[in-house]
Each structure stands twice: as structure tokens, then as C-alpha cells.
Amino acid sequence: PGFSGADLENLANEAALLAVRKNEKLIGMLDFEEAITRVIAGPEKKSRAISEHDRKLTAYHEAGHAVVMKLLEHADPVHEISIIPRGMAGGYTMHLPREDRAYTSKEKLRDDMVGLLGGRLAEKIILSDISTGAKNDIDRASAIARAMVMEYGMSEKLGTISYGNDNNEVFIGRNLGRSRNFSEEVGAEIDKEVKRFI
């Protein structure tokens, strides 16, 4: 679930390439599993040397995501966990939706944010320290919270108003053409609500 027709085409092509590289005559399930991971997380970074400390940190971080997500009512189920670097990530916790959805509830968005911050929490609890490894997680959780407040009208305090969307955006560099359609005071309230949501 969650893949568009183009995603499925890309997935099938990637699986076929993997099978050809292994001189296989048929595309197998393992080829599709690896293709899914490549499409979602990127190719393995086999050349990147990882220290024992970083491997442990990544393992705790990714386990934190998985444990927290398992405990959340509205989180998607964890499909795969890895500490093998892919793309820019040191590891990943892949979750796949149970079904395709057209809409996302407030509770689901909240659980998504909590799941994203589970890795950071595990670092703090187990290692008594935090690292820069949660940067992408923090960026994504912040973007969800900001969208909940500014776009989806999910803040009881600010109401069902869309803030900052004036349709005068330039195509490249979207924020360059965006003007604020709210006061400094409302901007401060938006920031408070985003912090409260996270």
C-alpha cells in the first residue's frame, strides 16, 4: 500500500535489474524486497566505514523507533529495521501502511510524530546522550506539527484557519514568493502551538 502506479513500475524495474545482476532467469520475492528498500531508503552505502560506537548508536536509535511505533495505536506497522547505511541515513526503520488512505487523522499524525522522535528518546535513555542522528526525524516531526497548525486547522487554540498560503508562490523556491497573511502575534502563537504539538 502507498505506492502509485509509477512507484510500482519503478519497483518492478529495480527488481528486474537486481535479478539480472545475479544472473537469475526469474525475478524473485527477495529481489522485490530489496527493490522496495532501494526505492524507499536508497542503495546500500557499502563503502562507508562505520565505527562500533556509531553502529551501536544506530541500533539503539532504530530500535527506539520500532518499540515506540509498536506501542502506538495509530502508527503503521514496522516492516523492516536496518543499521546498514543507505542514502544519507545511517540506518532506517521502515513502516508500511496497512491500507491506502486518502486522508490522515489528527491522532495518526500525532502518532507519526511520536514514532519519529522514538529514536532520539532511545539514545537519551540508553546512552544518556543525544546525537545529530535524529536531524531528519526532527525535521519531519516539525513539518508535520507545522502543517497540523498552519494548513490542516488542527489547533483548537488557533482554529480552522489556514495560515501562510496565499497562492502567490513562485514555482522554483516556493517560499520566496510566499507572504505572511498573519500578524507577528499570530506567528508567535503558531510557534507555541507547533512546540506544544511536538
RODREN-929976 format. One record per residue (C-alpha): chain; residue number from 1; x, y, z; residue in one letter. Coordinates in nm, 4 decimals. Layout:
N
chaine = A	num = NUM	x = X	y = Y	z = Z	residu = A
...
***
This chain:
198
chaine = A	num = 1	x = 0.0000	y = 0.0000	z = 0.0000	residu = P
chaine = A	num = 2	x = 0.1035	y = 0.3583	z = -0.0567	residu = G
chaine = A	num = 3	x = 0.2775	y = 0.3095	z = -0.3931	residu = F
chaine = A	num = 4	x = 0.1459	y = 0.4871	z = -0.7010	residu = S
chaine = A	num = 5	x = 0.1431	y = 0.3248	z = -1.0451	residu = G
chaine = A	num = 6	x = 0.4735	y = 0.4968	z = -1.1277	residu = A
chaine = A	num = 7	x = 0.6223	y = 0.3733	z = -0.7979	residu = D
chaine = A	num = 8	x = 0.5181	y = 0.0170	z = -0.8825	residu = L
chaine = A	num = 9	x = 0.6740	y = 0.0468	z = -1.2284	residu = E
chaine = A	num = 10	x = 0.9979	y = 0.1754	z = -1.0743	residu = N
chaine = A	num = 11	x = 0.9862	y = -0.1069	z = -0.8195	residu = L
chaine = A	num = 12	x = 0.9410	y = -0.3750	z = -1.0879	residu = A
chaine = A	num = 13	x = 1.2254	y = -0.2287	z = -1.2961	residu = N
chaine = A	num = 14	x = 1.4551	y = -0.2186	z = -0.9919	residu = E
chaine = A	num = 15	x = 1.3697	y = -0.5815	z = -0.9033	residu = A
chaine = A	num = 16	x = 1.4397	y = -0.6867	z = -1.2635	residu = A
chaine = A	num = 17	x = 1.7796	y = -0.5131	z = -1.2573	residu = L
chaine = A	num = 18	x = 1.8700	y = -0.6855	z = -0.9303	residu = L
chaine = A	num = 19	x = 1.7750	y = -1.0261	z = -1.0751	residu = A
chaine = A	num = 20	x = 1.9805	y = -0.9629	z = -1.3915	residu = V
chaine = A	num = 21	x = 2.2864	y = -0.8627	z = -1.1856	residu = R
chaine = A	num = 22	x = 2.2633	y = -1.2002	z = -1.0076	residu = K
chaine = A	num = 23	x = 2.2218	y = -1.3833	z = -1.3426	residu = N
chaine = A	num = 24	x = 1.8781	y = -1.5085	z = -1.2401	residu = E
chaine = A	num = 25	x = 1.6229	y = -1.6068	z = -1.5023	residu = K
chaine = A	num = 26	x = 1.3261	y = -1.5114	z = -1.2831	residu = L
chaine = A	num = 27	x = 1.2547	y = -1.2160	z = -1.0570	residu = I
chaine = A	num = 28	x = 1.2052	y = -1.3493	z = -0.7034	residu = G
chaine = A	num = 29	x = 1.0465	y = -1.2142	z = -0.3859	residu = M
chaine = A	num = 30	x = 1.3903	y = -1.1306	z = -0.2433	residu = L
chaine = A	num = 31	x = 1.4542	y = -0.9131	z = -0.5493	residu = D
chaine = A	num = 32	x = 1.1270	y = -0.7303	z = -0.4847	residu = F
chaine = A	num = 33	x = 1.2043	y = -0.6903	z = -0.1113	residu = E
chaine = A	num = 34	x = 1.5447	y = -0.5371	z = -0.1915	residu = E
chaine = A	num = 35	x = 1.3858	y = -0.3208	z = -0.4621	residu = A
chaine = A	num = 36	x = 1.1286	y = -0.1871	z = -0.2132	residu = I
chaine = A	num = 37	x = 1.4086	y = -0.0973	z = 0.0270	residu = T
chaine = A	num = 38	x = 1.6124	y = 0.0682	z = -0.2506	residu = R
chaine = A	num = 39	x = 1.3148	y = 0.2718	z = -0.3725	residu = V
chaine = A	num = 40	x = 1.2218	y = 0.3887	z = -0.0215	residu = I
chaine = A	num = 41	x = 1.5612	y = 0.4185	z = 0.1535	residu = A
chaine = A	num = 42	x = 1.8172	y = 0.4268	z = -0.1297	residu = G
chaine = A	num = 43	x = 2.1013	y = 0.1898	z = -0.2184	residu = P
chaine = A	num = 44	x = 2.3366	y = 0.0463	z = 0.0437	residu = E
chaine = A	num = 45	x = 2.6472	y = 0.2546	z = 0.1148	residu = K
chaine = A	num = 46	x = 2.8919	y = -0.0365	z = 0.1295	residu = K
chaine = A	num = 47	x = 3.1947	y = 0.1906	z = 0.1073	residu = S
chaine = A	num = 48	x = 3.1102	y = 0.3865	z = 0.4224	residu = R
chaine = A	num = 49	x = 3.3131	y = 0.2638	z = 0.7223	residu = A
chaine = A	num = 50	x = 3.1086	y = 0.2632	z = 1.0435	residu = I
chaine = A	num = 51	x = 3.2693	y = 0.2649	z = 1.3884	residu = S
chaine = A	num = 52	x = 3.1478	y = 0.0259	z = 1.6593	residu = E
chaine = A	num = 53	x = 3.0143	y = 0.3255	z = 1.8562	residu = H
chaine = A	num = 54	x = 2.8120	y = 0.4509	z = 1.5595	residu = D
chaine = A	num = 55	x = 2.6761	y = 0.1010	z = 1.4884	residu = R
chaine = A	num = 56	x = 2.5549	y = 0.0731	z = 1.8483	residu = K
chaine = A	num = 57	x = 2.4095	y = 0.4232	z = 1.8448	residu = L
chaine = A	num = 58	x = 2.2264	y = 0.3499	z = 1.5195	residu = T
chaine = A	num = 59	x = 2.0956	y = 0.0185	z = 1.6550	residu = A
chaine = A	num = 60	x = 1.9574	y = 0.1829	z = 1.9700	residu = Y
chaine = A	num = 61	x = 1.8146	y = 0.4710	z = 1.7677	residu = H
chaine = A	num = 62	x = 1.6349	y = 0.2476	z = 1.5169	residu = E
chaine = A	num = 63	x = 1.5150	y = 0.0104	z = 1.7911	residu = A
chaine = A	num = 64	x = 1.3705	y = 0.3160	z = 1.9678	residu = G
chaine = A	num = 65	x = 1.1616	y = 0.3993	z = 1.6607	residu = H
chaine = A	num = 66	x = 1.0381	y = 0.0393	z = 1.6349	residu = A
chaine = A	num = 67	x = 0.9481	y = -0.0030	z = 2.0032	residu = V
chaine = A	num = 68	x = 0.7660	y = 0.3291	z = 2.0243	residu = V
chaine = A	num = 69	x = 0.5776	y = 0.2655	z = 1.6996	residu = M
chaine = A	num = 70	x = 0.4706	y = -0.0793	z = 1.8226	residu = K
chaine = A	num = 71	x = 0.3104	y = 0.0858	z = 2.1272	residu = L
chaine = A	num = 72	x = 0.1169	y = 0.3482	z = 1.9294	residu = L
chaine = A	num = 73	x = -0.2430	y = 0.2769	z = 1.8336	residu = E
chaine = A	num = 74	x = -0.2425	y = 0.4692	z = 1.5050	residu = H
chaine = A	num = 75	x = 0.1144	y = 0.4031	z = 1.3825	residu = A
chaine = A	num = 76	x = 0.1759	y = 0.1930	z = 1.0730	residu = D
chaine = A	num = 77	x = 0.3341	y = -0.1472	z = 1.1441	residu = P
chaine = A	num = 78	x = 0.7131	y = -0.1761	z = 1.1259	residu = V
chaine = A	num = 79	x = 0.8180	y = -0.3728	z = 0.8182	residu = H
chaine = A	num = 80	x = 1.1972	y = -0.3647	z = 0.8370	residu = E
chaine = A	num = 81	x = 1.4755	y = -0.2262	z = 1.0572	residu = I
chaine = A	num = 82	x = 1.8370	y = -0.1863	z = 0.9451	residu = S
chaine = A	num = 83	x = 2.1600	y = -0.0294	z = 1.0660	residu = I
chaine = A	num = 84	x = 2.3133	y = -0.0584	z = 0.7186	residu = I
chaine = A	num = 85	x = 2.3680	y = 0.2931	z = 0.5826	residu = P
chaine = A	num = 86	x = 2.1530	y = 0.3829	z = 0.2811	residu = R
chaine = A	num = 87	x = 2.1377	y = 0.7179	z = 0.1095	residu = G
chaine = A	num = 88	x = 2.2194	y = 0.9814	z = 0.3711	residu = M
chaine = A	num = 89	x = 2.0828	y = 0.7737	z = 0.6608	residu = A
chaine = A	num = 90	x = 2.2929	y = 0.5666	z = 0.8999	residu = G
chaine = A	num = 91	x = 2.0016	y = 0.3244	z = 0.9335	residu = G
chaine = A	num = 92	x = 1.6278	y = 0.3166	z = 0.8978	residu = Y
chaine = A	num = 93	x = 1.3032	y = 0.1811	z = 1.0375	residu = T
chaine = A	num = 94	x = 1.0637	y = 0.1191	z = 0.7511	residu = M
chaine = A	num = 95	x = 0.6936	y = 0.1062	z = 0.8211	residu = H
chaine = A	num = 96	x = 0.4302	y = 0.0266	z = 0.5643	residu = L
chaine = A	num = 97	x = 0.0653	y = 0.1276	z = 0.5847	residu = P
chaine = A	num = 98	x = -0.1913	y = -0.1479	z = 0.6309	residu = R
chaine = A	num = 99	x = -0.4017	y = 0.0097	z = 0.3553	residu = E
chaine = A	num = 100	x = -0.4050	y = 0.3060	z = 0.1192	residu = D
chaine = A	num = 101	x = -0.5580	y = 0.6185	z = 0.2749	residu = R
chaine = A	num = 102	x = -0.6896	y = 0.9337	z = 0.1169	residu = A
chaine = A	num = 103	x = -0.6954	y = 1.1204	z = 0.4491	residu = Y
chaine = A	num = 104	x = -0.4901	y = 1.1202	z = 0.7668	residu = T
chaine = A	num = 105	x = -0.6423	y = 1.1751	z = 1.1105	residu = S
chaine = A	num = 106	x = -0.5048	y = 1.4039	z = 1.3780	residu = K
chaine = A	num = 107	x = -0.4315	y = 1.1017	z = 1.6005	residu = E
chaine = A	num = 108	x = -0.2372	y = 0.9333	z = 1.3181	residu = K
chaine = A	num = 109	x = -0.0303	y = 1.2484	z = 1.2639	residu = L
chaine = A	num = 110	x = 0.0402	y = 1.2684	z = 1.6395	residu = R
chaine = A	num = 111	x = 0.1499	y = 0.9041	z = 1.6481	residu = D
chaine = A	num = 112	x = 0.3710	y = 0.9645	z = 1.3420	residu = D
chaine = A	num = 113	x = 0.5470	y = 1.2477	z = 1.5284	residu = M
chaine = A	num = 114	x = 0.5930	y = 1.0347	z = 1.8410	residu = V
chaine = A	num = 115	x = 0.7319	y = 0.7478	z = 1.6318	residu = G
chaine = A	num = 116	x = 0.9757	y = 0.9826	z = 1.4592	residu = L
chaine = A	num = 117	x = 1.1082	y = 1.1007	z = 1.7959	residu = L
chaine = A	num = 118	x = 1.1367	y = 0.7468	z = 1.9387	residu = G
chaine = A	num = 119	x = 1.4947	y = 0.7115	z = 1.8142	residu = G
chaine = A	num = 120	x = 1.6044	y = 1.0288	z = 1.9921	residu = R
chaine = A	num = 121	x = 1.4332	y = 0.9094	z = 2.3104	residu = L
chaine = A	num = 122	x = 1.6142	y = 0.5738	z = 2.2968	residu = A
chaine = A	num = 123	x = 1.9507	y = 0.7500	z = 2.2612	residu = E
chaine = A	num = 124	x = 1.8747	y = 0.9653	z = 2.5650	residu = K
chaine = A	num = 125	x = 1.7518	y = 0.6758	z = 2.7826	residu = I
chaine = A	num = 126	x = 2.0112	y = 0.4128	z = 2.6884	residu = I
chaine = A	num = 127	x = 2.3192	y = 0.6245	z = 2.6170	residu = L
chaine = A	num = 128	x = 2.2378	y = 0.9225	z = 2.8441	residu = S
chaine = A	num = 129	x = 2.3211	y = 1.1459	z = 2.5493	residu = D
chaine = A	num = 130	x = 2.1732	y = 1.2560	z = 2.2182	residu = I
chaine = A	num = 131	x = 2.3299	y = 1.2805	z = 1.8732	residu = S
chaine = A	num = 132	x = 2.2797	y = 1.4522	z = 1.5396	residu = T
chaine = A	num = 133	x = 2.1365	y = 1.1250	z = 1.4048	residu = G
chaine = A	num = 134	x = 1.7828	y = 1.2455	z = 1.4728	residu = A
chaine = A	num = 135	x = 1.8088	y = 1.5532	z = 1.2473	residu = K
chaine = A	num = 136	x = 1.5869	y = 1.4150	z = 0.9717	residu = N
chaine = A	num = 137	x = 1.3388	y = 1.2798	z = 1.2284	residu = D
chaine = A	num = 138	x = 1.3164	y = 1.6217	z = 1.3965	residu = I
chaine = A	num = 139	x = 1.2743	y = 1.7955	z = 1.0594	residu = D
chaine = A	num = 140	x = 0.9920	y = 1.5594	z = 0.9628	residu = R
chaine = A	num = 141	x = 0.8156	y = 1.5819	z = 1.3019	residu = A
chaine = A	num = 142	x = 0.8410	y = 1.9630	z = 1.2913	residu = S
chaine = A	num = 143	x = 0.6969	y = 1.9710	z = 0.9382	residu = A
chaine = A	num = 144	x = 0.4024	y = 1.7541	z = 1.0476	residu = I
chaine = A	num = 145	x = 0.3328	y = 1.9761	z = 1.3512	residu = A
chaine = A	num = 146	x = 0.3587	y = 2.2943	z = 1.1444	residu = R
chaine = A	num = 147	x = 0.1214	y = 2.1541	z = 0.8800	residu = A
chaine = A	num = 148	x = -0.1254	y = 2.0495	z = 1.1516	residu = M
chaine = A	num = 149	x = -0.1323	y = 2.4055	z = 1.2858	residu = V
chaine = A	num = 150	x = -0.0952	y = 2.6116	z = 0.9668	residu = M
chaine = A	num = 151	x = -0.2625	y = 2.4025	z = 0.6963	residu = E
chaine = A	num = 152	x = -0.4994	y = 2.1481	z = 0.8486	residu = Y
chaine = A	num = 153	x = -0.6685	y = 2.3653	z = 1.1130	residu = G
chaine = A	num = 154	x = -0.5996	y = 2.1090	z = 1.3867	residu = M
chaine = A	num = 155	x = -0.5122	y = 2.3594	z = 1.6601	residu = S
chaine = A	num = 156	x = -0.8013	y = 2.4225	z = 1.8986	residu = E
chaine = A	num = 157	x = -0.6356	y = 2.7475	z = 2.0033	residu = K
chaine = A	num = 158	x = -0.5923	y = 2.8915	z = 1.6516	residu = L
chaine = A	num = 159	x = -0.8988	y = 2.7315	z = 1.4960	residu = G
chaine = A	num = 160	x = -0.9774	y = 2.6092	z = 1.1485	residu = T
chaine = A	num = 161	x = -0.7853	y = 2.8746	z = 0.9601	residu = I
chaine = A	num = 162	x = -0.5119	y = 2.8198	z = 0.7020	residu = S
chaine = A	num = 163	x = -0.2099	y = 3.0398	z = 0.7709	residu = Y
chaine = A	num = 164	x = 0.0562	y = 3.1368	z = 0.5183	residu = G
chaine = A	num = 165	x = -0.0982	y = 3.0000	z = 0.1995	residu = N
chaine = A	num = 166	x = -0.1658	y = 3.2915	z = -0.0339	residu = D
chaine = A	num = 167	x = -0.1343	y = 3.1196	z = -0.3772	residu = N
chaine = A	num = 168	x = 0.1196	y = 3.3810	z = -0.4953	residu = N
chaine = A	num = 169	x = 0.4092	y = 3.1383	z = -0.4809	residu = E
chaine = A	num = 170	x = 0.6820	y = 3.1218	z = -0.7420	residu = V
chaine = A	num = 171	x = 0.7402	y = 2.7790	z = -0.8964	residu = F
chaine = A	num = 172	x = 1.1073	y = 2.7462	z = -0.8006	residu = I
chaine = A	num = 173	x = 1.1944	y = 2.8448	z = -0.4457	residu = G
chaine = A	num = 174	x = 0.8383	y = 2.8192	z = -0.3168	residu = R
chaine = A	num = 175	x = 0.8955	y = 3.0251	z = -0.0029	residu = N
chaine = A	num = 176	x = 1.0498	y = 3.3162	z = -0.1937	residu = L
chaine = A	num = 177	x = 0.7095	y = 3.4309	z = -0.3172	residu = G
chaine = A	num = 178	x = 0.5148	y = 3.3499	z = -0.0021	residu = R
chaine = A	num = 179	x = 0.3978	y = 3.6415	z = 0.2051	residu = S
chaine = A	num = 180	x = 0.2706	y = 3.6060	z = 0.5579	residu = R
chaine = A	num = 181	x = -0.1017	y = 3.6541	z = 0.5889	residu = N
chaine = A	num = 182	x = -0.0906	y = 3.6817	z = 0.9668	residu = F
chaine = A	num = 183	x = 0.0457	y = 3.9161	z = 1.2328	residu = S
chaine = A	num = 184	x = 0.3592	y = 3.8782	z = 1.4441	residu = E
chaine = A	num = 185	x = 0.1373	y = 3.7898	z = 1.7397	residu = E
chaine = A	num = 186	x = -0.0334	y = 3.5102	z = 1.5458	residu = V
chaine = A	num = 187	x = 0.3102	y = 3.3950	z = 1.4255	residu = G
chaine = A	num = 188	x = 0.4224	y = 3.3664	z = 1.7879	residu = A
chaine = A	num = 189	x = 0.1058	y = 3.1679	z = 1.8694	residu = E
chaine = A	num = 190	x = 0.1728	y = 2.9383	z = 1.5723	residu = I
chaine = A	num = 191	x = 0.5242	y = 2.8720	z = 1.7038	residu = D
chaine = A	num = 192	x = 0.3850	y = 2.7954	z = 2.0516	residu = K
chaine = A	num = 193	x = 0.1282	y = 2.5553	z = 1.9072	residu = E
chaine = A	num = 194	x = 0.3899	y = 2.3773	z = 1.6932	residu = V
chaine = A	num = 195	x = 0.6052	y = 2.3306	z = 2.0053	residu = K
chaine = A	num = 196	x = 0.3042	y = 2.2078	z = 2.2017	residu = R
chaine = A	num = 197	x = 0.2153	y = 1.9548	z = 1.9320	residu = F
chaine = A	num = 198	x = 0.5689	y = 1.8150	z = 1.9320	residu = I
***
